[in-house]
Amino acid sequence: MNNKGKGILALLGVAAGAFAFWKYKTMTPEEKQRLKDKATETGSRIKERAGEVQDTISEKYDQLKNSAKKEVDNITN
């Protein structure tokens, strides 16, 4: 991507950020609270999923480690 394209993309990003800031500032307190609650809920779901993925990876790692150990034991015996 050339510099002109990067500049336009950066300008669009700044404009989107400014619009989001303005939109947030003009929200009612109830709308702000709903947005905060939604962000908190989404964060909790992401954290929960990350924990599930970590558990799955740990299980797979232990399975592979045990499998490799059995293979080594079979080769040495």
Secondary structure, 3 states (H helix, E strand, C coil): CCHHHHHHHHHHHHHHHHHHHHHHHCCCHHHHHHHHHHHHHHHHHHHHHHHHHHHHHHHHHHHHHHHHHHHHHHHHC
